[in-house]
Amino acid sequence: MARSKLEIYLSILEVLALRGSLSLTHITYKASLNHNVAKRYLTFLVRQNLVEEKVIEKKKAIYAITNSGWKILRYFWEIKQVLQIEQKGV
């Protein structure tokens, strides 16, 4: 089953939250994405100030979740938790 854009954004944020700063290659692997998709979604997250791109050694970049990214991720974790509780009561 294909993931939605939102699920992919959250997957990238979760990988960075749980693993720390990572290269595009590591994000691609950990989030189960292909290189082009990961790059496109990371570019969006950087523009939204949810992920920070840091250039190290000549053109090599690593990515890290920002405080805003953490805030968004926490909201989704809370929503997910609430929905699971409500589903059990149905």
N, CA, C and O atoms as a GROMACS GRO file, in nm:
protein
  360
    1MET      N    1   0.084  -0.118   0.000
    1MET     CA    2   0.000   0.000   0.000
    1MET      C    3   0.088   0.125   0.000
    1MET      O    4   0.183   0.135   0.078
    2ALA      N    5   0.058   0.217  -0.086
    2ALA     CA    6   0.135   0.341  -0.098
    2ALA      C    7   0.109   0.431   0.024
    2ALA      O    8  -0.002   0.438   0.076
    3ARG      N    9   0.214   0.500   0.066
    3ARG     CA   10   0.200   0.594   0.177
    3ARG      C   11   0.159   0.731   0.124
    3ARG      O   12   0.193   0.768   0.012
    4SER      N   13   0.086   0.804   0.206
    4SER     CA   14   0.047   0.940   0.170
    4SER      C   15   0.167   1.033   0.190
    4SER      O   16   0.266   0.995   0.252
    5LYS      N   17   0.156   1.153   0.136
    5LYS     CA   18   0.262   1.253   0.155
    5LYS      C   19   0.284   1.278   0.304
    5LYS      O   20   0.398   1.285   0.351
    6LEU      N   21   0.175   1.291   0.376
    6LEU     CA   22   0.184   1.317   0.520
    6LEU      C   23   0.260   1.204   0.591
    6LEU      O   24   0.346   1.230   0.676
    7GLU      N   25   0.230   1.081   0.556
    7GLU     CA   26   0.298   0.968   0.618
    7GLU      C   27   0.448   0.969   0.586
    7GLU      O   28   0.530   0.933   0.671
    8ILE      N   29   0.484   1.009   0.466
    8ILE     CA   30   0.626   1.016   0.429
    8ILE      C   31   0.695   1.129   0.506
    8ILE      O   32   0.805   1.110   0.557
    9TYR      N   33   0.631   1.245   0.514
    9TYR     CA   34   0.689   1.355   0.593
    9TYR      C   35   0.711   1.312   0.737
    9TYR      O   36   0.818   1.336   0.794
   10LEU      N   37   0.611   1.249   0.795
   10LEU     CA   38   0.622   1.204   0.935
   10LEU      C   39   0.728   1.096   0.950
   10LEU      O   40   0.798   1.093   1.051
   11SER      N   41   0.740   1.009   0.853
   11SER     CA   42   0.841   0.904   0.858
   11SER      C   43   0.981   0.964   0.861
   11SER      O   44   1.067   0.920   0.937
   12ILE      N   45   1.005   1.064   0.778
   12ILE     CA   46   1.136   1.131   0.775
   12ILE      C   47   1.162   1.201   0.909
   12ILE      O   48   1.271   1.190   0.964
   13LEU      N   49   1.062   1.272   0.960
   13LEU     CA   50   1.078   1.340   1.089
   13LEU      C   51   1.106   1.240   1.201
   13LEU      O   52   1.191   1.265   1.286
   14GLU      N   53   1.036   1.127   1.201
   14GLU     CA   54   1.058   1.025   1.303
   14GLU      C   55   1.198   0.966   1.295
   14GLU      O   56   1.263   0.944   1.397
   15VAL      N   57   1.245   0.939   1.175
   15VAL     CA   58   1.380   0.885   1.157
   15VAL      C   59   1.482   0.983   1.216
   15VAL      O   60   1.572   0.942   1.289
   16LEU      N   61   1.468   1.110   1.184
   16LEU     CA   62   1.562   1.210   1.235
   16LEU      C   63   1.548   1.228   1.386
   16LEU      O   64   1.648   1.251   1.455
   17ALA      N   65   1.427   1.219   1.437
   17ALA     CA   66   1.405   1.234   1.581
   17ALA      C   67   1.467   1.118   1.658
   17ALA      O   68   1.525   1.137   1.765
   18LEU      N   69   1.456   0.998   1.604
   18LEU     CA   70   1.503   0.879   1.675
   18LEU      C   71   1.651   0.849   1.650
   18LEU      O   72   1.716   0.789   1.736
   19ARG      N   73   1.703   0.890   1.535
   19ARG     CA   74   1.842   0.855   1.498
   19ARG      C   75   1.940   0.971   1.503
   19ARG      O   76   2.061   0.950   1.497
   20GLY      N   77   1.888   1.094   1.514
   20GLY     CA   78   1.977   1.210   1.514
   20GLY      C   79   2.008   1.254   1.372
   20GLY      O   80   1.940   1.214   1.278
   21SER      N   81   2.108   1.336   1.356
   21SER     CA   82   2.146   1.389   1.224
   21SER      C   83   2.192   1.276   1.133
   21SER      O   84   2.270   1.189   1.173
   22LEU      N   85   2.142   1.279   1.009
   22LEU     CA   86   2.174   1.172   0.914
   22LEU      C   87   2.196   1.229   0.775
   22LEU      O   88   2.150   1.338   0.742
   23SER      N   89   2.268   1.153   0.694
   23SER     CA   90   2.286   1.186   0.553
   23SER      C   91   2.161   1.145   0.476
   23SER      O   92   2.077   1.071   0.527
   24LEU      N   93   2.149   1.194   0.354
   24LEU     CA   94   2.038   1.157   0.268
   24LEU      C   95   2.032   1.006   0.248
   24LEU      O   96   1.924   0.947   0.249
   25THR      N   97   2.146   0.944   0.230
   25THR     CA   98   2.151   0.798   0.210
   25THR      C   99   2.092   0.724   0.329
   25THR      O  100   2.014   0.630   0.312
   26HIS      N  101   2.129   0.765   0.449
   26HIS     CA  102   2.078   0.698   0.569
   26HIS      C  103   1.928   0.723   0.588
   26HIS      O  104   1.855   0.633   0.630
   27ILE      N  105   1.883   0.843   0.560
   27ILE     CA  106   1.740   0.874   0.570
   27ILE      C  107   1.663   0.788   0.470
   27ILE      O  108   1.559   0.732   0.502
   28THR      N  109   1.716   0.780   0.348
   28THR     CA  110   1.653   0.700   0.244
   28THR      C  111   1.634   0.556   0.290
   28THR      O  112   1.528   0.497   0.272
   29TYR      N  113   1.738   0.500   0.348
   29TYR     CA  114   1.734   0.362   0.395
   29TYR      C  115   1.639   0.344   0.513
   29TYR      O  116   1.554   0.255   0.512
   30LYS      N  117   1.653   0.429   0.614
   30LYS     CA  118   1.574   0.415   0.737
   30LYS      C  119   1.426   0.444   0.716
   30LYS      O  120   1.341   0.386   0.784
   31ALA      N  121   1.393   0.534   0.622
   31ALA     CA  122   1.253   0.569   0.597
   31ALA      C  123   1.193   0.486   0.482
   31ALA      O  124   1.078   0.506   0.444
   32SER      N  125   1.271   0.396   0.428
   32SER     CA  126   1.226   0.310   0.316
   32SER      C  127   1.176   0.391   0.197
   32SER      O  128   1.064   0.372   0.150
   33LEU      N  129   1.260   0.481   0.150
   33LEU     CA  130   1.227   0.566   0.036
   33LEU      C  131   1.334   0.552  -0.071
   33LEU      O  132   1.446   0.509  -0.042
   34ASN      N  133   1.301   0.588  -0.195
   34ASN     CA  134   1.408   0.594  -0.294
   34ASN      C  135   1.473   0.732  -0.284
   34ASN      O  136   1.417   0.825  -0.225
   35HIS      N  137   1.590   0.744  -0.342
   35HIS     CA  138   1.672   0.864  -0.329
   35HIS      C  139   1.599   0.990  -0.376
   35HIS      O  140   1.598   1.091  -0.305
   36ASN      N  141   1.538   0.984  -0.494
   36ASN     CA  142   1.472   1.104  -0.549
   36ASN      C  143   1.353   1.148  -0.465
   36ASN      O  144   1.333   1.268  -0.444
   37VAL      N  145   1.276   1.054  -0.416
   37VAL     CA  146   1.160   1.087  -0.331
   37VAL      C  147   1.209   1.149  -0.200
   37VAL      O  148   1.156   1.250  -0.155
   38ALA      N  149   1.309   1.087  -0.139
   38ALA     CA  150   1.362   1.139  -0.012
   38ALA      C  151   1.414   1.281  -0.029
   38ALA      O  152   1.388   1.367   0.055
   39LYS      N  153   1.487   1.306  -0.137
   39LYS     CA  154   1.543   1.440  -0.160
   39LYS      C  155   1.431   1.543  -0.177
   39LYS      O  156   1.438   1.653  -0.121
   40ARG      N  157   1.328   1.507  -0.254
   40ARG     CA  158   1.216   1.599  -0.277
   40ARG      C  159   1.144   1.633  -0.146
   40ARG      O  160   1.112   1.749  -0.120
   41TYR      N  161   1.118   1.532  -0.065
   41TYR     CA  162   1.047   1.554   0.062
   41TYR      C  163   1.135   1.628   0.162
   41TYR      O  164   1.085   1.711   0.239
   42LEU      N  165   1.263   1.599   0.163
   42LEU     CA  166   1.354   1.672   0.252
   42LEU      C  167   1.361   1.820   0.214
   42LEU      O  168   1.365   1.907   0.301
   43THR      N  169   1.363   1.847   0.085
   43THR     CA  170   1.366   1.986   0.039
   43THR      C  171   1.245   2.062   0.092
   43THR      O  172   1.257   2.176   0.137
   44PHE      N  173   1.127   1.999   0.085
   44PHE     CA  174   1.006   2.060   0.138
   44PHE      C  175   1.017   2.083   0.288
   44PHE      O  176   0.985   2.191   0.337
   45LEU      N  177   1.063   1.982   0.362
   45LEU     CA  178   1.075   1.994   0.508
   45LEU      C  179   1.175   2.102   0.548
   45LEU      O  180   1.154   2.171   0.647
   46VAL      N  181   1.282   2.117   0.471
   46VAL     CA  182   1.380   2.223   0.498
   46VAL      C  183   1.315   2.359   0.474
   46VAL      O  184   1.332   2.450   0.555
   47ARG      N  185   1.241   2.374   0.363
   47ARG     CA  186   1.173   2.502   0.334
   47ARG      C  187   1.072   2.538   0.441
   47ARG      O  188   1.048   2.656   0.467
   48GLN      N  189   1.012   2.437   0.504
   48GLN     CA  190   0.913   2.461   0.609
   48GLN      C  191   0.977   2.480   0.746
   48GLN      O  192   0.907   2.499   0.845
   49ASN      N  193   1.110   2.475   0.752
   49ASN     CA  194   1.186   2.489   0.876
   49ASN      C  195   1.157   2.376   0.976
   49ASN      O  196   1.163   2.397   1.098
   50LEU      N  197   1.125   2.258   0.925
   50LEU     CA  198   1.103   2.142   1.011
   50LEU      C  199   1.227   2.054   1.018
   50LEU      O  200   1.244   1.975   1.110
   51VAL      N  201   1.313   2.070   0.917
   51VAL     CA  202   1.441   1.999   0.910
   51VAL      C  203   1.547   2.100   0.870
   51VAL      O  204   1.521   2.191   0.791
   52GLU      N  205   1.666   2.083   0.926
   52GLU     CA  206   1.779   2.171   0.895
   52GLU      C  207   1.882   2.093   0.814
   52GLU      O  208   1.915   1.979   0.848
   53GLU      N  209   1.931   2.155   0.708
   53GLU     CA  210   2.036   2.095   0.627
   53GLU      C  211   2.169   2.159   0.666
   53GLU      O  212   2.182   2.282   0.663
   54LYS      N  213   2.266   2.077   0.701
   54LYS     CA  214   2.398   2.126   0.738
   54LYS      C  215   2.500   2.069   0.640
   54LYS      O  216   2.509   1.947   0.623
   55VAL      N  217   2.576   2.157   0.576
   55VAL     CA  218   2.677   2.110   0.482
   55VAL      C  219   2.807   2.088   0.558
   55VAL      O  220   2.858   2.176   0.626
   56ILE      N  221   2.856   1.966   0.545
   56ILE     CA  222   2.986   1.932   0.603
   56ILE      C  223   3.077   1.893   0.487
   56ILE      O  224   3.028   1.891   0.374
   57GLU      N  225   3.196   1.864   0.506
   57GLU     CA  226   3.289   1.822   0.400
   57GLU      C  227   3.239   1.845   0.258
   57GLU      O  228   3.155   1.768   0.211
   58LYS      N  229   3.286   1.943   0.192
   58LYS     CA  230   3.260   1.970   0.050
   58LYS      C  231   3.135   1.904  -0.007
   58LYS      O  232   3.142   1.792  -0.057
   59LYS      N  233   3.026   1.969  -0.001
   59LYS     CA  234   2.899   1.928  -0.062
   59LYS      C  235   2.827   1.813   0.008
   59LYS      O  236   2.716   1.779  -0.032
   60LYS      N  237   2.884   1.752   0.110
   60LYS     CA  238   2.812   1.646   0.181
   60LYS      C  239   2.722   1.713   0.284
   60LYS      O  240   2.766   1.795   0.364
   61ALA      N  241   2.595   1.676   0.281
   61ALA     CA  242   2.497   1.736   0.371
   61ALA      C  243   2.444   1.632   0.469
   61ALA      O  244   2.430   1.514   0.437
   62ILE      N  245   2.416   1.680   0.589
   62ILE     CA  246   2.343   1.599   0.686
   62ILE      C  247   2.218   1.678   0.725
   62ILE      O  248   2.213   1.800   0.713
   63TYR      N  249   2.119   1.605   0.770
   63TYR     CA  250   1.990   1.666   0.803
   63TYR      C  251   1.957   1.638   0.949
   63TYR      O  252   1.986   1.531   1.003
   64ALA      N  253   1.893   1.737   1.012
   64ALA     CA  254   1.855   1.724   1.153
   64ALA      C  255   1.716   1.786   1.171
   64ALA      O  256   1.681   1.883   1.104
   65ILE      N  257   1.641   1.729   1.261
   65ILE     CA  258   1.508   1.782   1.291
   65ILE      C  259   1.525   1.912   1.372
   65ILE      O  260   1.613   1.921   1.457
   66THR      N  261   1.441   2.010   1.344
   66THR     CA  262   1.446   2.138   1.415
   66THR      C  263   1.347   2.134   1.532
   66THR      O  264   1.272   2.038   1.548
   67ASN      N  265   1.348   2.239   1.612
   67ASN     CA  266   1.250   2.249   1.722
   67ASN      C  267   1.107   2.248   1.667
   67ASN      O  268   1.018   2.188   1.726
   68SER      N  269   1.086   2.316   1.555
   68SER     CA  270   0.952   2.316   1.493
   68SER      C  271   0.915   2.176   1.446
   68SER      O  272   0.799   2.135   1.458
   69GLY      N  273   1.011   2.104   1.393
   69GLY     CA  274   0.986   1.966   1.350
   69GLY      C  275   0.948   1.878   1.467
   69GLY      O  276   0.857   1.795   1.456
   70TRP      N  277   1.018   1.895   1.580
   70TRP     CA  278   0.985   1.820   1.702
   70TRP      C  279   0.843   1.850   1.747
   70TRP      O  280   0.768   1.760   1.785
   71LYS      N  281   0.807   1.977   1.742
   71LYS     CA  282   0.674   2.019   1.785
   71LYS      C  283   0.566   1.951   1.701
   71LYS      O  284   0.469   1.897   1.755
   72ILE      N  285   0.582   1.954   1.570
   72ILE     CA  286   0.486   1.889   1.479
   72ILE      C  287   0.480   1.740   1.507
   72ILE      O  288   0.371   1.682   1.514
   73LEU      N  289   0.594   1.677   1.522
   73LEU     CA  290   0.600   1.533   1.545
   73LEU      C  291   0.530   1.495   1.675
   73LEU      O  292   0.457   1.396   1.680
   74ARG      N  293   0.551   1.573   1.780
   74ARG     CA  294   0.484   1.546   1.908
   74ARG      C  295   0.332   1.554   1.894
   74ARG      O  296   0.259   1.473   1.952
   75TYR      N  297   0.284   1.653   1.819
   75TYR     CA  298   0.139   1.664   1.796
   75TYR      C  299   0.086   1.538   1.730
   75TYR      O  300  -0.019   1.487   1.770
   76PHE      N  301   0.155   1.489   1.629
   76PHE     CA  302   0.107   1.369   1.561
   76PHE      C  303   0.117   1.245   1.648
   76PHE      O  304   0.031   1.157   1.639
   77TRP      N  305   0.218   1.237   1.731
   77TRP     CA  306   0.228   1.124   1.824
   77TRP      C  307   0.110   1.126   1.922
   77TRP      O  308   0.052   1.022   1.952
   78GLU      N  309   0.074   1.247   1.972
   78GLU     CA  310  -0.039   1.260   2.063
   78GLU      C  311  -0.170   1.222   1.994
   78GLU      O  312  -0.253   1.152   2.052
   79ILE      N  313  -0.188   1.268   1.871
   79ILE     CA  314  -0.310   1.234   1.796
   79ILE      C  315  -0.318   1.084   1.775
   79ILE      O  316  -0.424   1.024   1.791
   80LYS      N  317  -0.208   1.023   1.738
   80LYS     CA  318  -0.204   0.879   1.715
   80LYS      C  319  -0.240   0.803   1.842
   80LYS      O  320  -0.314   0.704   1.838
   81GLN      N  321  -0.188   0.850   1.954
   81GLN     CA  322  -0.217   0.786   2.082
   81GLN      C  323  -0.366   0.798   2.118
   81GLN      O  324  -0.427   0.701   2.162
   82VAL      N  325  -0.424   0.914   2.098
   82VAL     CA  326  -0.565   0.936   2.128
   82VAL      C  327  -0.653   0.848   2.038
   82VAL      O  328  -0.749   0.788   2.086
   83LEU      N  329  -0.621   0.841   1.911
   83LEU     CA  330  -0.700   0.760   1.818
   83LEU      C  331  -0.695   0.613   1.854
   83LEU      O  332  -0.795   0.543   1.838
   84GLN      N  333  -0.582   0.564   1.900
   84GLN     CA  334  -0.572   0.423   1.940
   84GLN      C  335  -0.659   0.394   2.061
   84GLN      O  336  -0.721   0.288   2.069
   85ILE      N  337  -0.665   0.488   2.155
   85ILE     CA  338  -0.749   0.471   2.274
   85ILE      C  339  -0.896   0.467   2.234
   85ILE      O  340  -0.971   0.382   2.282
   86GLU      N  341  -0.936   0.558   2.146
   86GLU     CA  342  -1.075   0.563   2.102
   86GLU      C  343  -1.114   0.438   2.023
   86GLU      O  344  -1.226   0.390   2.035
   87GLN      N  345  -1.023   0.385   1.943
   87GLN     CA  346  -1.051   0.266   1.864
   87GLN      C  347  -1.074   0.145   1.954
   87GLN      O  348  -1.155   0.058   1.921
   88LYS      N  349  -1.004   0.137   2.065
   88LYS     CA  350  -1.021   0.023   2.157
   88LYS      C  351  -1.160   0.024   2.220
   88LYS      O  352  -1.216  -0.081   2.250
   89GLY      N  353  -1.216   0.145   2.239
   89GLY     CA  354  -1.346   0.156   2.304
   89GLY      C  355  -1.463   0.129   2.211
   89GLY      O  356  -1.577   0.116   2.256
   90VAL      N  357  -1.437   0.120   2.081
   90VAL     CA  358  -1.546   0.101   1.982
   90VAL      C  359  -1.594  -0.042   1.981
   90VAL      O  360  -1.684  -0.076   1.905
   0.00000   0.00000   0.00000
